[in-house]
Amino acid sequence: MVHDGYLVETKAHIEGEKQRMFAYYLAPRGWERANAIKQRLATIRVPVVVAGVPKEMSLEEIDRATSVHLTFSDIIREAMTVDRLDLEYLEGIDDRRKRAMDERVKRLEEFTRAVMIAWKDGRVTATERLLVEQLRENLGISREEQQRIESEVMEDVLENRTGIYAAVAEEALEDGPITEDERELLEALRKKLGLSSRDVRAIESEIGKAES
């Protein structure tokens, strides 16, 4: 949808989240499409029980008849779980929505912690990958959510690894060119952090430019 111009993708701090995350909002083309869909849905009539009496109402009428704000998605989602919609039952949607959101957040947080542990040394073993995949299935995390979470965790891990190496390399370069002993220590650190030789050359080059 981003590629088709319906959504705009950006990375930002999301309320309640510790890490920066990808966020999406409707582009002008997306708004036009969404409004067109909403107008079509508004006129759809569905069976609903009102005070014990079955009748047919449009989605727009159902929304107006309840004291809580209902989106058309709310009504459709509720309709998929019952034989017939009940207006009184729809009144409790806010509580059910909150419980569902809290549960979803807990699952995502648990999965994110597992991914962070797996990636803490900059790489994931076959065993760790298997365990992460099993956890994803057990928690009901989608492939898209998994890819997003792993992408964000990998980015943070990479930033931390390069930052650690840069701090040590900067200290080694303070007194001039890196000595043989210092190079051995930096090489051991590079391997431990899972950085490539190209990565560390770029880091040391940036340090050299900053000090010159």
LOMAR-248096 format. One record per residue: residue number from 1; residue in three letters; chain; x, y, z of N, C-alpha, C, O in turn. Coordinates in steps of 0.001 Angstrom, whole numbers, padded with zeros to 6 digits, always signed. Layout:
// LOMAR-248096
   n res chain    n.px    n.py    n.pz   ca.px   ca.py   ca.pz    c.px    c.py    c.pz    o.px    o.py    o.pz
 NUM Ala     A       X       Y       Z       X       Y       Z       X       Y       Z       X       Y       Z
...
This chain:
// LOMAR-248096
   n res chain    n.px    n.py    n.pz   ca.px   ca.py   ca.pz    c.px    c.py    c.pz    o.px    o.py    o.pz
   1 Met     A +000820 -001204 +000000 +000000 +000000 +000000 +000860 +001262 +000000 +000464 +002298 -000534
   2 Val     A +002040 +001159 +000606 +002973 +002285 +000551 +003423 +002496 -000886 +003464 +003621 -001385
   3 His     A +003762 +001384 -001543 +004226 +001439 -002927 +003151 +002008 -003855 +003457 +002710 -004818
   4 Asp     A +001885 +001694 -003550 +000780 +002154 -004396 +000333 +003575 -004071 -000544 +004119 -004742
   5 Gly     A +000933 +004179 -003042 +000607 +005563 -002724 -000561 +005759 -001787 -001043 +006880 -001625
   6 Tyr     A -001036 +004663 -001153 -002158 +004790 -000224 -001696 +005143 +001190 -002421 +005801 +001937
   7 Leu     A -000491 +004706 +001554 +000044 +004950 +002891 +001394 +005648 +002811 +002125 +005517 +001829
   8 Val     A +001707 +006397 +003871 +003025 +007008 +004025 +003706 +006324 +005204 +003118 +006202 +006279
   9 Glu     A +004933 +005884 +005007 +005676 +005191 +006065 +006710 +006130 +006667 +007420 +006834 +005950
  10 Thr     A +006786 +006131 +007985 +007791 +006933 +008676 +008202 +006204 +009942 +007498 +005304 +010400
  11 Lys     A +009330 +006584 +010505 +009774 +005972 +011753 +009728 +007033 +012837 +010257 +008132 +012672
  12 Ala     A +009090 +006692 +013949 +008886 +007690 +014998 +008746 +007013 +016345 +008608 +005793 +016438
  13 His     A +008783 +007835 +017397 +008540 +007327 +018742 +007033 +007199 +018936 +006295 +008175 +018795
  14 Ile     A +006589 +006002 +019256 +005171 +005731 +019450 +004874 +005716 +020945 +005613 +005114 +021725
  15 Glu     A +003798 +006375 +021338 +003435 +006434 +022754 +003285 +005033 +023330 +002584 +004189 +022772
  16 Gly     A +003955 +004799 +024457 +003879 +003503 +025117 +004922 +002506 +024656 +005036 +001418 +025221
  17 Glu     A +005696 +002869 +023620 +006732 +001977 +023111 +008108 +002529 +023458 +008321 +003741 +023422
  18 Lys     A +009043 +001641 +023796 +010385 +002069 +024180 +011249 +002383 +022963 +012106 +003265 +023015
  19 Gln     A +011024 +001665 +021880 +011844 +001844 +020690 +011091 +002641 +019638 +009861 +002678 +019618
  20 Arg     A +011862 +003278 +018761 +011242 +003908 +017607 +010674 +002811 +016719 +011281 +001752 +016558
  21 Met     A +009516 +003067 +016150 +008846 +002052 +015353 +008377 +002656 +014034 +008242 +003872 +013894
  22 Phe     A +008134 +001775 +013079 +007561 +002241 +011828 +006101 +002617 +012070 +005348 +001871 +012696
  23 Ala     A +005722 +003776 +011566 +004341 +004242 +011689 +003802 +004521 +010283 +004550 +004873 +009370
  24 Tyr     A +002505 +004357 +010137 +001892 +004531 +008825 +000674 +005441 +008945 -000094 +005341 +009902
  25 Tyr     A +000507 +006318 +007979 -000701 +007132 +007945 -001162 +007271 +006498 -000391 +007102 +005554
  26 Leu     A -002436 +007582 +006361 -003027 +007631 +005030 -002504 +008812 +004223 -002460 +009945 +004702
  27 Ala     A -002118 +008528 +003015 -001773 +009577 +002059 -003082 +010106 +001467 -004123 +009473 +001644
  28 Pro     A -003062 +011251 +000767 -004304 +011768 +000165 -005050 +010722 -000657 -006276 +010640 -000598
  29 Arg     A -004320 +009934 -001414 -004961 +008890 -002214 -005614 +007849 -001309 -006673 +007307 -001627
  30 Gly     A -004965 +007577 -000174 -005520 +006622 +000779 -006803 +007128 +001411 -007747 +006364 +001613
  31 Trp     A -006838 +008439 +001728 -008049 +009032 +002298 -009218 +008907 +001323 -010332 +008566 +001721
  32 Glu     A -008964 +009179 +000074 -010025 +009084 -000931 -010567 +007658 -001007 -011777 +007438 -001052
  33 Arg     A -009653 +006704 -001021 -010054 +005297 -001097 -010827 +004880 +000151 -011846 +004196 +000056
  34 Ala     A -010335 +005297 +001327 -010985 +004933 +002590 -012391 +005523 +002674 -013323 +004847 +003109
  35 Asn     A -012544 +006772 +002261 -013864 +007410 +002306 -014845 +006738 +001355 -016029 +006605 +001663
  36 Ala     A -014347 +006317 +000201 -015216 +005635 -000760 -015708 +004305 -000184 -016878 +003951 -000330
  37 Ile     A -014804 +003579 +000469 -015181 +002301 +001093 -016174 +002539 +002226 -017149 +001801 +002374
  38 Lys     A -015916 +003583 +003029 -016797 +003887 +004164 -018209 +004221 +003696 -019186 +003787 +004305
  39 Gln     A -018315 +004981 +002630 -019635 +005351 +002110 -020409 +004125 +001635 -021623 +004035 +001820
  40 Arg     A -019696 +003182 +001019 -020370 +001961 +000559 -020822 +001110 +001742 -021928 +000569 +001741
  41 Leu     A -019955 +000994 +002754 -020286 +000177 +003921 -021447 +000760 +004720 -022240 +000018 +005300
  42 Ala     A -021547 +002080 +004750 -022554 +002743 +005585 -023974 +002299 +005253 -024841 +002296 +006127
  43 Thr     A -024217 +001928 +004015 -025583 +001601 +003586 -025915 +000114 +003700 -027061 -000284 +003494
  44 Ile     A -024919 -000706 +004028 -025165 -002150 +004145 -026074 -002417 +005344 -025824 -001918 +006441
  45 Arg     A -027119 -003200 +005133 -028066 -003512 +006202 -027820 -004937 +006703 -027641 -005869 +005920
  46 Val     A -027816 -005076 +008028 -027545 -006376 +008640 -028585 -006650 +009719 -029145 -005709 +010282
  47 Pro     A -028856 -007930 +010021 -029798 -008254 +011103 -029184 -007938 +012463 -028018 -008247 +012710
  48 Val     A -029963 -007327 +013335 -029475 -006970 +014665 -030640 -007035 +015651 -031779 -006727 +015302
  49 Val     A -030343 -007437 +016876 -031365 -007520 +017920 -031351 -006225 +018724 -030314 -005830 +019257
  50 Val     A -032505 -005566 +018811 -032636 -004324 +019570 -033692 -004536 +020648 -034872 -004713 +020346
  51 Ala     A -033261 -004516 +021911 -034173 -004747 +023041 -034945 -006052 +022869 -036136 -006131 +023172
  52 Gly     A -034242 -007076 +022377 -034852 -008392 +022217 -035631 -008587 +020935 -036123 -009682 +020662
  53 Val     A -035747 -007522 +020141 -036523 -007599 +018898 -035579 -007597 +017696 -034792 -006664 +017538
  54 Pro     A -035644 -008634 +016841 -034774 -008656 +015658 -035255 -007669 +014595 -036454 -007554 +014343
  55 Lys     A -034330 -006974 +013986 -034658 -006047 +012907 -033432 -005861 +012030 -032358 -006368 +012351
  56 Glu     A -033578 -005150 +010942 -032446 -004863 +010070 -032077 -003395 +010184 -032940 -002517 +010186
  57 Met     A -030771 -003144 +010278 -030275 -001769 +010375 -029020 -001645 +009520 -028296 -002619 +009314
  58 Ser     A -028774 -000448 +009031 -027528 -000203 +008307 -026407 -000030 +009326 -026664 +000224 +010502
  59 Leu     A -025176 -000165 +008876 -024047 +000005 +009794 -024038 +001415 +010380 -023696 +001607 +011547
  60 Glu     A -024410 +002380 +009577 -024450 +003763 +010057 -025511 +003928 +011144 -025287 +004632 +012129
  61 Glu     A -026657 +003286 +010969 -027734 +003358 +011960 -027319 +002674 +013261 -027649 +003145 +014350
  62 Ile     A -026597 +001565 +013144 -026125 +000856 +014342 -025180 +001741 +015138 -025266 +001803 +016364
  63 Asp     A -024285 +002419 +014450 -023338 +003313 +015124 -024084 +004427 +015859 -023756 +004745 +017002
  64 Arg     A -025083 +005017 +015208 -025831 +006121 +015827 -026673 +005643 +017005 -026963 +006418 +017916
  65 Ala     A -027066 +004373 +016990 -027970 +003857 +018025 -027257 +003477 +019317 -027911 +003248 +020335
  66 Thr     A -025925 +003405 +019294 -025177 +003015 +020497 -024578 +004243 +021168 -024351 +005272 +020531
  67 Ser     A -024324 +004114 +022472 -023751 +005237 +023222 -022237 +005313 +023056 -021632 +006336 +023373
  68 Val     A -021617 +004235 +022560 -020166 +004236 +022314 -019929 +004461 +020830 -020781 +004158 +019995
  69 His     A -018759 +004997 +020520 -018439 +005195 +019105 -017995 +003868 +018506 -017068 +003228 +019003
  70 Leu     A -018659 +003469 +017445 -018312 +002231 +016757 -017787 +002547 +015365 -018390 +003322 +014623
  71 Thr     A -016676 +001949 +015024 -016231 +002029 +013638 -016913 +000902 +012873 -017394 -000062 +013468
  72 Phe     A -016948 +001029 +011575 -017542 -000044 +010783 -016739 -001333 +010966 -017296 -002429 +010925
  73 Ser     A -015442 -001196 +011166 -014604 -002381 +011408 -015025 -003081 +012694 -015047 -004310 +012762
  74 Asp     A -015363 -002280 +013728 -015837 -002863 +014989 -017083 -003715 +014759 -017174 -004849 +015229
  75 Ile     A -018031 -003150 +014032 -019304 -003834 +013810 -019094 -005115 +013006 -019653 -006164 +013328
  76 Ile     A -018283 -005014 +011961 -018031 -006191 +011115 -017299 -007270 +011901 -017615 -008454 +011782
  77 Arg     A -016317 -006861 +012707 -015565 -007833 +013504 -016473 -008539 +014505 -016370 -009750 +014696
  78 Glu     A -017365 -007779 +015146 -018293 -008377 +016099 -019256 -009327 +015386 -019595 -010388 +015909
  79 Ala     A -019690 -008937 +014193 -020642 -009760 +013443 -020049 -011110 +013058 -020776 -012090 +012891
  80 Met     A -018728 -011156 +012918 -018066 -012400 +012519 -017980 -013407 +013663 -017674 -014577 +013437
  81 Thr     A -018250 -012955 +014898 -018104 -013844 +016058 -019443 -014323 +016615 -019470 -015165 +017512
  82 Val     A -020553 -013798 +016095 -021873 -014178 +016619 -022817 -014504 +015467 -022573 -014132 +014319
  83 Asp     A -023902 -015209 +015798 -024907 -015529 +014774 -025702 -014284 +014383 -026066 -014100 +013222
  84 Arg     A -025962 -013435 +015380 -026712 -012212 +015113 -026235 -011114 +016057 -026055 -011345 +017253
  85 Leu     A -026035 -009939 +015518 -025589 -008816 +016335 -026652 -008435 +017355 -027851 -008524 +017091
  86 Asp     A -026189 -008010 +018519 -027092 -007545 +019568 -026627 -006154 +019982 -025468 -005963 +020353
  87 Leu     A -027531 -005187 +019915 -027165 -003803 +020206 -026639 -003652 +021634 -025705 -002891 +021884
  88 Glu     A -027246 -004381 +022562 -026802 -004302 +023957 -025376 -004837 +024101 -024565 -004285 +024844
  89 Tyr     A -025087 -005915 +023382 -023740 -006498 +023426 -022715 -005528 +022840 -021588 -005437 +023325
  90 Leu     A -023113 -004812 +021804 -022204 -003852 +021174 -021832 -002713 +022115 -020777 -002097 +021960
  91 Glu     A -022691 -002431 +023090 -022407 -001356 +024041 -021136 -001637 +024854 -020494 -000708 +025344
  92 Gly     A -020780 -002908 +024994 -019598 -003254 +025786 -018334 -003393 +024966 -017349 -003973 +025422
  93 Ile     A -018361 -002863 +023758 -017223 -003069 +022865 -015952 -002378 +023349 -014850 -002869 +023108
  94 Asp     A -016098 -001241 +024031 -014910 -000528 +024510 -014090 -001389 +025466 -012865 -001450 +025366
  95 Asp     A -014782 -002059 +026401 -014080 -002921 +027354 -013415 -004093 +026641 -012271 -004437 +026937
  96 Arg     A -014133 -004704 +025700 -013551 -005834 +024973 -012382 -005385 +024110 -011387 -006097 +023977
  97 Arg     A -012509 -004204 +023528 -011437 -003670 +022688 -010187 -003407 +023520 -009071 -003703 +023094
  98 Lys     A -010388 -002844 +024717 -009252 -002548 +025592 -008561 -003830 +026044 -007333 -003910 +026057
  99 Arg     A -009365 -004842 +026417 -008769 -006112 +026839 -007988 -006755 +025698 -006899 -007292 +025902
 100 Ala     A -008552 -006694 +024506 -007878 -007281 +023344 -006579 -006540 +023039 -005570 -007155 +022696
 101 Met     A -006614 -005207 +023166 -005414 -004416 +022901 -004338 -004686 +023944 -003161 -004819 +023609
 102 Asp     A -004747 -004768 +025218 -003783 -005059 +026282 -003124 -006418 +026055 -001914 -006568 +026226
 103 Glu     A -003924 -007393 +025673 -003394 -008735 +025429 -002446 -008733 +024238 -001406 -009391 +024256
 104 Arg     A -002814 -007992 +023212 -001960 -007904 +022015 -000624 -007240 +022351 +000431 -007697 +021912
 105 Val     A -000677 -006164 +023127 +000554 -005466 +023517 +001458 -006387 +024326 +002674 -006398 +024134
 106 Lys     A +000861 -007162 +025233 +001648 -008100 +026041 +002337 -009134 +025158 +003508 -009455 +025361
 107 Arg     A +001604 -009648 +024182 +002194 -010650 +023277 +003342 -010053 +022474 +004391 -010678 +022318
 108 Leu     A +003136 -008845 +021968 +004182 -008195 +021178 +005411 -007892 +022030 +006543 -008050 +021573
 109 Glu     A +005186 -007455 +023270 +006310 -007160 +024164 +007093 -008429 +024488 +008323 -008414 +024521
 110 Glu     A +006378 -009520 +024727 +007044 -010793 +025022 +007880 -011252 +023831 +009012 -011709 +023993
 111 Phe     A +007314 -011125 +022643 +008042 -011544 +021447 +009244 -010636 +021205 +010316 -011111 +020832
 112 Thr     A +009068 -009333 +021417 +010172 -008387 +021216 +011327 -008694 +022165 +012491 -008638 +021768
 113 Arg     A +011006 -009018 +023420 +012063 -009370 +024381 +012831 -010602 +023916 +014056 -010655 +024020
 114 Ala     A +012106 -011586 +023405 +012758 -012810 +022925 +013672 -012512 +021740 +014779 -013045 +021653
 115 Val     A +013210 -011667 +020837 +014026 -011307 +019669 +015270 -010539 +020102 +016354 -010756 +019561
 116 Met     A +015120 -009644 +021073 +016264 -008871 +021563 +017313 -009781 +022195 +018513 -009574 +022015
 117 Ile     A +016856 -010788 +022935 +017788 -011742 +023547 +018515 -012529 +022460 +019723 -012752 +022541
 118 Ala     A +017763 -012947 +021443 +018362 -013734 +020360 +019405 -012927 +019587 +020413 -013472 +019136
 119 Trp     A +019153 -011620 +019437 +020037 -010775 +018634 +021077 -010027 +019469 +021813 -009203 +018927
 120 Lys     A +021153 -010294 +020767 +021997 -009470 +021638 +023471 -009489 +021245 +024187 -008515 +021478
 121 Asp     A +023933 -010604 +020642 +025340 -010667 +020235 +025519 -010379 +018750 +026585 -010622 +018184
 122 Gly     A +024470 -009861 +018129 +024578 -009457 +016736 +024268 -010535 +015720 +024307 -010271 +014518
 123 Arg     A +023963 -011732 +016164 +023613 -012804 +015229 +022678 -013784 +015922 +022611 -013838 +017150
 124 Val     A +021954 -014559 +015114 +020986 -015513 +015644 +021387 -016915 +015207 +021573 -017170 +014017
 125 Thr     A +021519 -017818 +016165 +021870 -019199 +015839 +020643 -019929 +015299 +019520 -019434 +015398
 126 Ala     A +020871 -021103 +014731 +019764 -021897 +014194 +018783 -022274 +015301 +017570 -022279 +015093
 127 Thr     A +019318 -022588 +016474 +018456 -022950 +017606 +017620 -021758 +018050 +016424 -021893 +018309
 128 Glu     A +018255 -020584 +018139 +017529 -019374 +018532 +016449 -019042 +017508 +015344 -018638 +017872
 129 Arg     A +016771 -019214 +016232 +015792 -018937 +015183 +014583 -019862 +015310 +013444 -019429 +015137
 130 Leu     A +014835 -021133 +015613 +013749 -022096 +015779 +012868 -021720 +016966 +011642 -021776 +016878
 131 Leu     A +013500 -021336 +018080 +012744 -020968 +019276 +011916 -019704 +019044 +010772 -019612 +019490
 132 Val     A +012502 -018736 +018345 +011776 -017498 +018036 +010572 -017799 +017151 +009493 -017238 +017345
 133 Glu     A +010761 -018685 +016185 +009672 -019039 +015280 +008545 -019756 +016027 +007366 -019501 +015779
 134 Gln     A +008915 -020650 +016938 +007899 -021351 +017728 +007135 -020379 +018619 +005918 -020491 +018771
 135 Leu     A +007849 -019429 +019204 +007197 -018433 +020051 +006260 -017566 +019217 +005161 -017232 +019659
 136 Arg     A +006688 -017207 +018023 +005843 -016400 +017138 +004514 -017104 +016868 +003450 -016487 +016919
 137 Glu     A +004592 -018393 +016583 +003376 -019155 +016299 +002488 -019260 +017539 +001268 -019118 +017448
 138 Asn     A +003105 -019510 +018696 +002328 -019652 +019934 +001634 -018356 +020336 +000531 -018380 +020882
 139 Leu     A +002284 -017224 +020063 +001721 -015926 +020454 +000808 -015343 +019386 +000157 -014322 +019606
 140 Gly     A +000763 -015993 +018229 -000097 -015487 +017162 +000430 -014221 +016522 -000346 -013372 +016085
 141 Ile     A +001753 -014089 +016463 +002375 -012919 +015837 +002466 -013163 +014332 +002913 -014225 +013900
 142 Ser     A +002049 -012193 +013546 +002079 -012364 +012091 +003506 -012255 +011561 +004393 -011737 +012239
 143 Arg     A +003715 -012744 +010351 +005030 -012635 +009711 +005420 -011171 +009545 +006580 -010804 +009734
 144 Glu     A +004445 -010340 +009191 +004727 -008920 +008994 +005187 -008271 +010297 +006128 -007478 +010307
 145 Glu     A +004509 -008620 +011403 +004904 -008068 +012702 +006287 -008576 +013099 +007096 -007830 +013650
 146 Gln     A +006550 -009847 +012814 +007862 -010410 +013121 +008958 -009671 +012362 +009984 -009312 +012940
 147 Gln     A +008746 -009446 +011086 +009746 -008754 +010273 +009970 -007334 +010769 +011103 -006854 +010810
 148 Arg     A +008879 -006660 +011149 +009007 -005288 +011652 +009798 -005258 +012957 +010702 -004439 +013124
 149 Ile     A +009452 -006157 +013879 +010126 -006191 +015175 +011598 -006535 +015009 +012458 -005893 +015611
 150 Glu     A +011895 -007546 +014195 +013288 -007947 +014007 +014088 -006840 +013331 +015258 -006632 +013653
 151 Ser     A +013468 -006135 +012403 +014153 -005034 +011729 +014527 -003944 +012721 +015634 -003409 +012676
 152 Glu     A +013596 -003615 +013623 +013857 -002573 +014619 +014911 -003019 +015628 +015789 -002243 +016005
 153 Val     A +014818 -004281 +016064 +015796 -004800 +017022 +017185 -004851 +016394 +018169 -004474 +017029
 154 Met     A +017266 -005314 +015153 +018555 -005393 +014464 +019179 -004013 +014319 +020391 -003852 +014455
 155 Glu     A +018347 -003027 +014042 +018856 -001660 +013899 +019438 -001158 +015214 +020504 -000543 +015241
 156 Asp     A +018718 -001430 +016312 +019214 -001014 +017629 +020491 -001754 +018000 +021428 -001166 +018540
 157 Val     A +020518 -003061 +017704 +021707 -003858 +018012 +022910 -003338 +017236 +024007 -003214 +017780
 158 Leu     A +022689 -003035 +015953 +023775 -002536 +015121 +024294 -001207 +015644 +025503 -000979 +015686
 159 Glu     A +023375 -000326 +016044 +023787 +000965 +016594 +024600 +000777 +017868 +025605 +001457 +018076
 160 Asn     A +024165 -000148 +018721 +024881 -000393 +019972 +026256 -000995 +019712 +027234 -000619 +020358
 161 Arg     A +026333 -001929 +018767 +027615 -002580 +018479 +028623 -001585 +017924 +029775 -001545 +018356
 162 Thr     A +028180 -000786 +016967 +029101 +000187 +016383 +029500 +001238 +017411 +030630 +001727 +017409
 163 Gly     A +028560 +001579 +018288 +028870 +002559 +019329 +029915 +002044 +020303 +030814 +002779 +020712
 164 Ile     A +029791 +000767 +020672 +030766 +000163 +021586 +032151 +000138 +020945 +033145 +000516 +021566
 165 Tyr     A +032199 -000314 +019692 +033495 -000394 +019016 +034098 +000999 +018834 +035299 +001195 +019025
 166 Ala     A +033260 +001957 +018465 +033746 +003319 +018237 +034340 +003914 +019508 +035363 +004597 +019459
 167 Ala     A +033696 +003654 +020650 +034190 +004201 +021918 +035562 +003635 +022260 +036446 +004367 +022704
 168 Val     A +035739 +002321 +022052 +037025 +001686 +022357 +038094 +002141 +021362 +039227 +002429 +021750
 169 Ala     A +037732 +002203 +020088 +038689 +002615 +019061 +039109 +004066 +019255 +040273 +004415 +019054
 170 Glu     A +038169 +004900 +019642 +038489 +006315 +019867 +039506 +006475 +020991 +040416 +007301 +020913
 171 Glu     A +039335 +005672 +022032 +040285 +005724 +023147 +041664 +005240 +022701 +042685 +005794 +023107
 172 Ala     A +041685 +004207 +021864 +042961 +003673 +021378 +043681 +004678 +020484 +044911 +004717 +020454
 173 Leu     A +042920 +005484 +019762 +043510 +006448 +018828 +043896 +007771 +019479 +044497 +008631 +018835
 174 Glu     A +043557 +007931 +020738 +043836 +009202 +021410 +045328 +009526 +021440 +045721 +010685 +021305
 175 Asp     A +046157 +008495 +021619 +047602 +008714 +021752 +048351 +008479 +020451 +049558 +008239 +020457
 176 Gly     A +047632 +008548 +019334 +048294 +008346 +018053 +047841 +007058 +017389 +046797 +006508 +017742
 177 Pro     A +048623 +006570 +016422 +048256 +005350 +015692 +048041 +004167 +016632 +048667 +004076 +017688
 178 Ile     A +047162 +003280 +016240 +046854 +002101 +017055 +048053 +001161 +017089 +048615 +000815 +016050
 179 Thr     A +048434 +000756 +018293 +049575 -000145 +018449 +049167 -001574 +018108 +047987 -001871 +017924
 180 Glu     A +050161 -002448 +018027 +049893 -003847 +017702 +049032 -004507 +018772 +048111 -005262 +018459
 181 Asp     A +049335 -004219 +020040 +048539 -004795 +021133 +047098 -004286 +021092 +046150 -005045 +021291
 182 Glu     A +046953 -002983 +020829 +045609 -002401 +020753 +044834 -002989 +019572 +043626 -003214 +019656
 183 Arg     A +045551 -003236 +018467 +044894 -003811 +017300 +044383 -005218 +017599 +043304 -005600 +017145
 184 Glu     A +045152 -005983 +018357 +044715 -007332 +018728 +043451 -007273 +019583 +042528 -008069 +019410
 185 Leu     A +043428 -006315 +020508 +042248 -006156 +021360 +041031 -005720 +020537 +039922 -006216 +020737
 186 Leu     A +041256 -004791 +019617 +040156 -004319 +018776 +039645 -005426 +017852 +038448 -005515 +017577
 187 Glu     A +040563 -006263 +017380 +040161 -007363 +016506 +039315 -008374 +017276 +038329 -008900 +016758
 188 Ala     A +039714 -008635 +018517 +038932 -009548 +019356 +037545 -008962 +019625 +036544 -009678 +019628
 189 Leu     A +037507 -007643 +019849 +036227 -006969 +020091 +035361 -007009 +018833 +034151 -007222 +018909
 190 Arg     A +035989 -006802 +017684 +035248 -006835 +016413 +034541 -008178 +016230 +033365 -008230 +015868
 191 Lys     A +035273 -009254 +016484 +034697 -010591 +016328 +033585 -010830 +017344 +032553 -011424 +017031
 192 Lys     A +033817 -010357 +018562 +032817 -010536 +019613 +031520 -009813 +019268 +030429 -010317 +019535
 193 Leu     A +031647 -008627 +018673 +030467 -007831 +018324 +029848 -008253 +017000 +028751 -007812 +016656
 194 Gly     A +030543 -009102 +016260 +030005 -009555 +014980 +030084 -008516 +013882 +029276 -008529 +012954
 195 Leu     A +031063 -007602 +013981 +031246 -006574 +012957 +032215 -007072 +011888 +033122 -007853 +012177
 196 Ser     A +032022 -006623 +010674 +032929 -007005 +009599 +034151 -006086 +009598 +034135 -005017 +010208
 197 Ser     A +035204 -006511 +008909 +036401 -005674 +008790 +036062 -004358 +008101 +036611 -003307 +008431
 198 Arg     A +035160 -004435 +007150 +034736 -003221 +006451 +034024 -002262 +007400 +034212 -001047 +007330
 199 Asp     A +033202 -002826 +008293 +032495 -001994 +009273 +033477 -001214 +010145 +033334 -000006 +010334
 200 Val     A +034475 -001925 +010673 +035388 -001269 +011612 +036303 -000280 +010899 +036699 +000727 +011486
 201 Arg     A +036640 -000552 +009649 +037445 +000424 +008896 +036670 +001723 +008725 +037228 +002815 +008829
 202 Ala     A +035372 +001585 +008460 +034532 +002778 +008305 +034425 +003540 +009624 +034463 +004770 +009641
 203 Ile     A +034290 +002804 +010731 +034190 +003440 +012049 +035475 +004189 +012379 +035440 +005342 +012809
 204 Glu     A +036606 +003525 +012175 +037893 +004150 +012485 +038175 +005331 +011564 +038805 +006309 +011967
 205 Ser     A +037704 +005228 +010331 +037880 +006335 +009393 +037107 +007565 +009849 +037604 +008688 +009761
 206 Glu     A +035885 +007348 +010336 +035071 +008461 +010831 +035709 +009102 +012057 +035678 +010322 +012218
 207 Ile     A +036289 +008267 +012922 +036965 +008796 +014114 +038159 +009644 +013699 +038397 +010718 +014252
 208 Gly     A +038908 +009142 +012712 +040073 +009882 +012224 +039693 +011229 +011642 +040389 +012222 +011857
 209 Lys     A +038585 +011270 +010902 +038122 +012534 +010316 +037715 +013520 +011404 +037985 +014717 +011309
 210 Ala     A +037063 +012998 +012437 +036589 +013865 +013517 +037745 +014465 +014305 +037648 +015584 +014808
 211 Glu     A +038842 +013713 +014412 +039977 +014183 +015208 +040932 +015060 +014412 +041747 +015779 +014990
 212 Ser     A +040835 +015003 +013085 +041763 +015789 +012256 +041271 +017222 +012072 +041928 +018020 +011404
